[in-house]
Amino acid sequence: MPGFSNKYALLSVYDKTGISDFAKSLIELKYKIISTGGTAKVLIDAGLSVTLIQEITGNPESFDGRMKTISFQVEGGILFDRSNKKHVKEAKNLNIKPIDVVVVNLYPFEQTVSNPKVKLSDAIENIDVGGPTMARAAAKNHKNVLIVTDPADYESIAEELRQGSVSYERRRLLAAKAFRHLSFYDSQVASFLGKDEKEFPEELAVPGRKIIDLRYGENPHQRASVYIEPNANSPLSKLQKITGRDLSATNFTDIFAGLESVRVFKEPCAVVIKHNSPCGIAVGKSTPEALKLAVEADPESAFGGVIVLNQQMDLKTAKTFANFKEENGVLIDILAVPFIKKDAVDFIKSVRKSTGIYIFGKIPNKRSNKKHLRFFDGGFVMQDWDEVDEKNIKNWKIVTKKKPTLKQLSQMKIAWKFIGRIKSNTIIVVDKNLPMTRGIGSGQTSRVRSTKIALEQAGKFARGGILASDSFFPFDDSVRLAG
């Protein structure tokens, strides 16, 4: 830079991955390295020449490292505008060194608070202040300063610098990446400190980390990816492909809908999902039995669907799966289970190679996030999760003259758990003896129409069965149909 004898790069990172090699590249490009604490030690141990941060700030690292980089000398060296003659003159007069590259990543707040027993004092000590300050300053002044927050970018940036310079477009994108990184970080701090809030906050930032690029969105012409909140205990955060087809957005949300259906049961439970709504749910004494009943509930709709189980799939269950194709011509596109045995995978591949098999691990009893978001164009609705309240079921009041039998009451409770996971305006018919749906009418604008669909699908099994609704009957027409 005209008027300055040296150019500087400031390196201060928690994640030391690749930092020594990147520093070597910068030194080869005639940058002088400024560094802090642990980062400086790694670089010095690698035989590199380093200017310690205190030589720049004029102050020692203090207060157990809380004060290291925050100073006029450091922020001034990052922020002054190199194209502004007045700024350049001031920088020279103030003996400000031009810091043209800032490499920063932050204290491990996410990892620290992932421990449910973490102490508040430990969490607070992992709230980074100096790192975000440098990153923010560099990202603001990205026209003049390269901001690097991701070790994955080291190699390509070094190569661009060797070629002469980094384009403004790349600088701008690196700045955007830095601001996203800061926003992601700060949102976790806010969430942790406000975790006991019962009210809905006035302002909210939602952090997400990409885990999957999907085959396509809801339609083949749409692109889509999946993002997971940090430290989420959702089984979807552990979703792993074993074999078969990749997921579309609808496949993925079908797995989510299936998980919501089966997680409320401790007993073996199976559900068949089509377009985010169950077409058959069943509980069994064993997983094969539950799976058989779930498909039997509506084999026509099950074609091309997604099956989700709440327990491991073994070879016996896999053979039950294969029977659907042989007996009813039912082909299943996606199978998602907590775990699956290798012989079960091999067997399913021999039946239908293209079926996507996914595992998601153990389903936790409680969710890590307290709220449920539904996005729309321009924003989202945040609401409480629709959890099945066992206490409410136990406290049901019977108001009819004719009292249900214990068996009917048991089936009603199962029906209530089933229906809570199906789209609004739903009517279901549950078998009079078996813990399975016989008819599902959902997503209709008319409750009467939903009733007709459920009864028609249930057919002969409607007689003596259990009819349940996810809302009150404003008129007696649906009740009369059921009679």
N, C-alpha and C positions, 0 to 999 in steps of 0.2 A: 504494500500500500504506500503511495507517495507520501513522503514526510515521516514515515515510521521505519525504523531499521529492522524490526522483526515482526513476524505474524505469529499469533498464539492460538493454541487449541486448549480448551479447558475440559478435562476428563474427570468426572465424579460419578461413579456408578455403584449401585449395590450388586447388580448382576455382572460379574466379571467376565462372562463368556466372551471370548474373542477380543477383549480389550487390549491385550498386549500386542497382538498382531496389528490391530488397527492403529495403535499408537506408533508402532514401527513404521507403518505406511505414512503416517502424518509427518514423522521425523524425516523420512526420506524426501518428503515434499517441502522440507525446510520450515516446518512448523516447530515452534518451541512448546513443550508440553507443560501445562500447569495442572496440578492434581492435588487431591485431598486424601487424608487418612489412609484407609485400606486400599483405595485405588492406587495411590502413590506407592505404597509398599509393594503391590503386585508388579507395578511397572519397574520399580528400582530393582526388585528381585530378578526381573527379566533382563537386567543390564541396561536399562534405558535411562537417559538423562531427563530428570524431572525437576521443575521449579515448584517447590511446595507452596501451597495456597497462602500461608502466612507471610511469605516473601512478597506477595502481591498486596494483601490487605494491610500489612503492617501490624496485624494483631494475631495472637496465638489462637489455635483452636480451643474454644472455651466451653464451659458448662456441659461437660460430658459430650461434647460434639454438637450441641445445639447451635452453637455459633461457629461457623467455619467460613462459608462463602459469602454470606450476606454482608455486603460492604459497598461503599461508594466506588471503590476501585474496580471491583468485579462487575457489578451491575452497570457501571459507567462504561467499562470496556466492551460490554456486550451491546449496550443500547445506543451509543452515539451513532448518528447517521453519517456514514462515510462520504455521502454525496453532498453533504451540507458543509460548506467551508467554515462556517462559524463553529459547528460541532467539532470539526477536525482541529481547529485552532484551540478550542477550549480543552480538548483531550490532551493536546501536546502541553499546554500550559499547566494542566493538572497532573501531568505525568501518568496519564491513563494509557494502559497498554491495550491495543486493539485485539480483542478476543473474537476471532473469526469463525471458530468452530466450537460448539458446545455439545458435549456428549454426556447425557444424563439419563439415568433411570433411578427409580425411587425406592425408599425403604419398603420392606415387605409387609405392608399393612394387611394386605389380603391374606397372606399366609398366617400372620399373627392372629387375626381374629377368626380364622377358620377353626381354632381350638375353642370349643364351647365353654371351657373353663378359664379362658384368658382373663387376666386381671386388667381392670381399667387402666391402671398405671402403665402396664406393659403396652397396651394398645396405643396410649397417648405418646409414649416414647417412639413409636413407629409411625407417627404422623410426620411426614417429611415437610420441611419448610424451605430449606435452602435449595434443594433440587427443583421443586416447582417454581421457585422464584427465578432461577437461572433459565429454566426451560421456557417459562412464559416470556421473559425478556428476549431471549434468542428468537422465539417464534414470532414475537411482534416485529423484530428487526430482521426477519428472514431474508429481506432483500440483500442485506450485508453479511448476515451470520447464518451459518449452517447449524440447524438444531437436529441432533440425532438422539432418539430415545429408544430405538429398537436395534439390538445387536444384529438382527438379520439384514440390516441395511449397511453394515460396515463395509463389506466387500465391494458392493456396487458403487458406493460413494467414493471409496478410495480409488477405484478405477476411473470414475468420472473426473476426479481431481488430477489424476495422472494425465488424462487427456486434455487438461487445461483448465476446466472450470465445471461447476455444477449449474445447470440451466435454472433460470428463474422458475420455470414450471415445476421442476423437481424441488426447489427450495420451498415453494408455496405448499406443495403436497406434504413435505416433511413438517412444515409448520402446522398444517391441519392435523397431521398425525400426532404431533406433540400436544396440541390442545385437546384432542380426543383422549389421549393418554391421561392428561391432567384431569379432565372431566370425569373419566372413569374412576380415577383414584379418589378424587374429592367426594364423589357420590357414595363411595364405600364408607368413607369416614363419617359422612352425614348419616348414612343408614345405621351405622354401628352406634353412634352417639345418640341417635333418636330411636333406637330399637324398641323402647318401652312406650313410645307414643301410641295412643289409641286413636287419636284424631287423624284426619287426612291433612298432610302438610300443605301449605299454600303454594310452595314451589317444590318441584320434584324432578330429579334427573335419574334416568334409568340406565344403569351400566349393563353392558352386554359384551361377551367375547365370542367371536365366531368359532363354531366347532365343526360345522358341516357345510359344504357347498352341495346343494341339492341338485338332483337331475334336472328338474325344472320346477316352476311354481305351481299354482293351481291349474294352469294350462301350459302346454308345451312351449308357447312363445314367451312365457314369463321366466325370468331368472329368479333364483331364490337361494338364501342361505339361512342357517339356524344360528341364533345367538343365545348364550346361556349367561345368566347373572353369576357374578363371582360367588363362590362358596355355596352355590345352590345344591341342595341334597336331592334334587329331582332325579329320578332314574334316567330321564332323558339326557342328563349331562354325561352319563356313562354309556350312552347308546353305542353299540359296537356291531359293525356288520361282520357276519360270519361267512355268508355266501349269498349268491343270487343277485337280484337287481338292486340298483341304487334307489334311493327314496326321492319321490316328488314331494312337494309341499303338502299335498293332500295325504299322501302316505304317512308323512311325519305327524301331521295333526290327527290322523286316524289313530296312530299309536298313542298319542296323548289322550285322546278320547277313550281309548281302550283301557289305559292305565287308570283313568279316573273311575272307570266302571268296576275294575277288579280290586282296586286297592282298599275298598271298604269291607272286604270279606277276608276273614282269617282262613275259612275253609277253601278248598280248591275251587277256583272260579275261572270261567272262560267267557270271552265275549267276541262276537264277530262285528266288525265295524265297517260301515260303508258311508263315505262322505261325512265323516265326523259324528255319525249317529249309530248306536247299536241296532243291529237287526236281529240279534239273538244274544241273550245273556243267560247263564246257568251256573248253578253251584252244584257240586257233586261230592260224593264220598271220596272220590279220587279225581286226579286231573283228567285221565281219559274219559271218565264219565261226564265231567263238567263240559269237556270239549265236545263230546258227542251230542249232548243235549243242546248246547249253544248253536251248533250248526243245524240240528234237527228243527230248531225253532222256526227257521226260515231259510231253507237251503237255496231257494231261488235267488234271494237277495245276497246270500253269502258268496255267490260266484264273483270272483275278482276282488274279494274283500280282504280285510286285515284281521288276523286273529291275535288276541293278546291274552296271555295267561298270567296268573299271579304266583305260579309255582313252576319248578323246573320241568322241562320236557325230557322224558326218557324215551327209550325205544318203543315201549308199549303205547305211549301217547302219540308218538310219531306214526305208528301203524293205524291208530284211530284216525289221524289226519289223512292218511292215504286212502282210507275207506271212503271218504267223501267223494273222491274222484271216481272210484270204482262203482259206488252205489248210486250217486246222484249226478255225476259229471261236474261236481263242484271243484273249481280251481281257485286256490288261495294265492294272492299276489305276495302278501307280506305276513311273516310270522314273527312276533316279538314276545320274548319270554325272559324271565330273570336269568336263567341258565339253561344250557342244553348239552346233553351228552353227545360225544362224537358219533357214536353209532346211530343216534337219532338224526344227526345232520346228514350222515352218509345215506341213510334210508330215504329221507325226504328228497335229497338230491337225485336219487334213483327214480323217484316218483315224478318229480317236476323240478328240473334243474334251475329254472328261472325264478322260482319262489325265493324272495329275499328273506333270509333268516337273520334276526337281530337279537342281541341280548342286552339287558339294561341293569342287571344286578338286583340286589335286594331292594324291595320297596319299603322306604322308611315309614314309620308310624305317623310321624309329624312332618309337616312341610317346613322348609327353611324360610320361605317368604310368606308373610301374613296376608298379602293382597294379591288379587288377580287383575290383570290388565287386559283390556280389549281395545285394540287400536282401531281408529277410523281416520279418514283423511284430515290431517291437521292435528291430531291429538289422540287421546285414549281415555277410556273410562277405567277408574280404579275402584274395585269393590272387594268386599270380603269373599273368601272362598265359600262355595256352597257345600258345606260339610254336612254329612248325615249325623244328626244328634241322637245318640242312643238314649239319652235321658228323655227326650221328647217321645220316642217310641214307647218307652216303658210307661209313660204317663198319659197314653192315649185314653180318650173318653169314648165310651160306647153309648151312642144316643138313640139307637134304633130299638124298637120293641123286641125284635128278634135278635138274640145275641149270637155272635159268631162262635163256632167251636174253637177249641184250643188249636186244632190243626189249621183252621181258616185264619185264625189270628197270626199264627206262625207264618203262613203264606203271605198275609198282608204285610208283615214286617219285611219280608224278603222283597215283595213288590215295591215297597217304599224305598228301599235301598236301590233297587233297579232303576226306578223312574227318576230318581234324582240325578242320574247321569245321562238322561236323554233330553233332546232339545225341547224347548218350551211348547206349550199347548199339546201336551202328550197324554195319550191314553194307552195303557198297556193291559193285556190280559195275561195272568200268570196261571199256570197249570194248577188244578185243584190239589194235586198231590206232590208233584215234582217241583223242585226249586228252579224253574226255568220259565222264560217268556214263551207264550204261545202266539201273541199278537201284539204288534207295536204300531200305533198310529201317532206320528209326530210331525212337527214342522208345518202343520196346516193352519190356515187362517181361521178355520172354524173348528171348535171343539167337537161338534156333532160329526163333522167329517172325519176327525181323528178317531172318534169312537167307532164309526162305520168301518174304517180301515182295520182297526185292531180286532174287531169282532169277526170281520170277514176272513182275516188271516188266521185267526184262532180256529174258525170253523167249529167242528164238533167238540173241540176242547174248551170252547167258551162255556158250555153248560157245566155248572158247578164250579167254574174257575173263579179267580179273583180279578176284579176290574179295579184299576187304580188310576187316579188322575193327579197331575202335578199342580192342579189349582182347583178352586171350588167350581161347582156347576151353577152357572147363573140361572139356568132353567132346568126343568126335569126331563128334557128331551133325550139327553144321553142316557139317563137312568132308565127311561122307558125302553130305549133301544136295547139296553143290556138285559132287560127283563124278558 
